[in-house]
Amino acid sequence: MPTISMFYGILIRMFTDEHNPPHFHAKYGEYKATFNFDGDLLDGELPKKQMRLVQAWTELHKEELNANWDLAMIGETLFKIKPLD
């Protein structure tokens, strides 16, 4: 599963053979969570601070997430998305 972004110890990943609905995976230490492109938690858990960071990042990068999703659906290589500063 390619890592498309990384910030503050949080890895953001998206499979290239994903299934709908559009989503990405976040990992922080032993925590794992799945989010939609509105920043809503679909599955798993993250500490509160990291959850807010992922949601803020998602808001800033919805277009890039959608573009990567389209690439994933056709099995293409995903591009990196700028991390939070």
N, C-alpha and C positions, 0 to 999 in steps of 0.2 A: 504494500500500500504506500504510494508515494506521499512524502511529506511536502505539502504545498506552502506551509508557513510555519514559523516558530518564533515565539516571543514569551518572555518571562517564564521560561521553563515549560510552556504549553506547546505541544506538537499538534498541528492541524493536518489531517490526512484525508485523502479521498481515494477510494478504490477506482481502478480503471475499468472494472467490470461491475459497476454498481447497479442497483435496482431502484425503482421509484418508490417513494417520493424523493425528490432531490434533497441531499443531506451531506454532511461531512462529519468526521470523527475528530474529537479532541482528546488528548491524553496529557495528564499532569501527574507525574509520579505514578502511584498505583491506581489513580482515578481515570475512568474512561467515560465519555459521554458522546452522544450523537445529537446533532442540531440540524434544524432546517435552515433555510437561507433567510428567515426572518429572525433568527437567533433563538427560536423556541427549542427547549430541551425535548428531545424525542425519547431518549433512553439513557440510562446510566446516571452518573453524578459527578460533579466537580465541587471543590470548595467554593464558597460564596464569592470570594474575591476573584478567583479564576473564572467563574461563571460570568461575572460582569465584564471581565476583560474580553472573553470570547464573544459575548453579545455585542460589545462595542466594536470589536474588529469586524464582526459579521455585518453590522450596519454600514460600515465604511466600504465594504468590499462585495456587496451583493452582486454587482455586475460581473466582477471577475469570477465569483463562485459559480454563477450561471454559465459563464463561458467555459469554465473548467468542466462543469457538469456535462455540457454538450460534447466536449472532447471525450470525456469518460464514456459517454454513451456509444461513441463510435470507435472506442479502443485506442484513441490517440494519446500522445504524451501530454501530460498536464503541465501547466506553467506555474512558477512560484508566484505567490501573492505577498505583497509587502507586509511585514509585521507591524505591530503597534510599536511606536517609539516611546 
